[in-house]
Amino acid sequence: MWYYGVKIHILAEERVHSVPVPRKILLTEASTHDLPAGKVILENAEDIEVFADKGYIDDDWGYDLQLRYVELNTPFKERSKTQVSLDDGEYAWNAFVSGRRQQIESLFSQISRLTDMQDAHVVRSEQGLLSFIWARLALLAMFYW
């Protein structure tokens, strides 16, 4: 028996006191690192502010995004034991980024709860899984976004 896993990457527009509205959705294999997915989902982005997790940290790509006025905000990575630990300002920044990301985490929770995607165990092929997921996301978009 084969098992398929996917990750959902979402670029969403923030709304005050509400769950954000997805503007782009990308599905990748579960084994795909976040950075290549981020590069795909932001390839045509301009003049936006993005809050992402540590998986999207890349100095060269960050510079390319700045040229398009895309502000990529990520938390600082914890340093190794041989380096100086994060200072108070860096910890404060990490808390700020985490707070801004809370809405997108709520969106992921809502998607999981309303679509029952974890119930895809009946799917027997990669194409079946993709069809299952996109159908559930389309229904969710019709009724909630």
C-alpha positions in Angstrom: 0.0 0.0 0.0 1.2 3.5 -0.9 0.7 6.7 1.1 0.8 10.2 -0.3 1.5 13.3 1.7 1.2 17.0 0.7 1.9 20.4 2.1 -0.4 23.4 1.5 1.4 26.7 1.0 -0.8 29.8 1.1 -0.3 33.4 0.3 -3.2 35.2 2.0 -4.4 38.7 2.4 -4.7 39.9 6.0 -8.1 41.0 7.3 -8.7 42.8 10.5 -10.3 40.6 13.2 -10.9 37.8 10.7 -9.3 34.9 9.1 -7.2 35.9 6.0 -8.4 35.4 2.5 -6.2 33.1 0.4 -4.9 34.7 -2.8 -2.6 31.8 -3.9 -2.5 28.2 -2.9 0.2 25.8 -3.8 0.3 22.1 -3.1 3.7 20.3 -2.9 4.9 16.9 -1.9 5.2 16.6 1.9 9.0 16.1 1.4 9.4 19.4 -0.4 11.3 22.1 1.6 9.3 25.3 2.2 11.8 27.6 0.4 11.3 26.4 -3.2 7.5 26.6 -2.6 7.9 30.1 -1.3 9.8 31.1 -4.4 7.0 29.8 -6.6 4.2 31.4 -4.7 5.9 34.8 -4.5 7.5 34.7 -8.0 5.3 37.6 -9.3 4.6 39.3 -6.0 5.3 43.1 -5.8 4.9 45.7 -3.1 3.6 43.4 -0.3 4.6 42.5 3.3 4.9 38.8 4.0 5.2 37.0 7.4 6.6 33.6 7.1 8.3 30.9 9.3 12.0 30.1 9.5 11.8 27.7 6.5 11.7 30.7 4.1 14.9 32.3 5.3 17.4 32.8 2.4 19.5 36.0 2.2 19.9 36.0 -1.6 16.2 35.4 -2.3 15.4 38.0 0.4 17.5 40.6 -1.5 15.7 39.7 -4.8 12.3 40.2 -3.1 13.4 43.6 -1.8 14.1 44.7 -5.4 10.3 44.1 -6.0 9.3 45.8 -2.7 8.4 42.5 -1.1 9.2 42.6 2.6 9.8 39.1 3.8 9.5 39.0 7.6 10.8 35.8 9.3 11.8 35.1 12.9 15.5 34.9 13.8 16.9 31.3 13.8 18.2 30.1 17.1 22.0 30.0 17.0 24.1 27.0 17.8 25.4 26.5 21.3 28.8 27.8 20.3 27.4 31.2 19.2 25.9 34.1 21.1 22.3 33.5 22.0 19.5 35.7 20.6 19.3 39.0 22.3 16.1 40.6 23.8 15.3 42.5 20.6 15.6 39.4 18.5 13.3 37.5 20.9 10.8 40.4 20.7 10.9 40.3 16.9 10.3 36.6 16.9 7.2 37.2 19.2 6.0 39.9 16.8 6.3 37.7 13.7 4.6 34.8 15.6 1.7 37.1 16.5 1.3 38.3 12.9 1.4 34.6 11.7 -1.4 33.6 14.1 -4.0 34.5 11.5 -2.5 32.3 8.9 -2.2 29.5 11.4 -6.0 30.0 12.2 -6.6 29.7 8.4 -4.8 26.4 8.2 -6.8 25.2 11.2 -10.0 26.3 9.6 -9.1 24.5 6.3 -8.3 21.3 8.2 -11.5 21.5 10.3 -13.9 22.4 7.5 -12.5 20.2 4.7 -11.7 17.0 6.7 -8.6 16.7 4.5 -7.0 14.4 7.1 -9.7 11.9 6.0 -8.0 11.3 2.7 -7.1 7.8 3.7 -9.6 6.5 1.2 -7.6 7.9 -1.7 -5.5 5.4 -3.6 -3.4 7.5 -6.0 -1.6 10.8 -6.2 -4.0 12.1 -8.8 -6.9 11.0 -6.6 -5.4 12.9 -3.6 -4.9 16.1 -5.6 -8.5 15.9 -6.9 -9.7 15.3 -3.3 -7.8 18.2 -1.9 -8.7 20.7 -4.7 -12.4 19.7 -4.6 -12.5 20.4 -0.8 -10.6 23.7 -1.2 -13.0 24.8 -4.0 -16.0 24.0 -1.8 -14.5 25.9 1.1 -13.8 28.9 -1.2 -17.4 29.0 -2.4 -18.9 29.1 1.0 -16.4 30.9 3.3 -14.2 33.2 1.2 
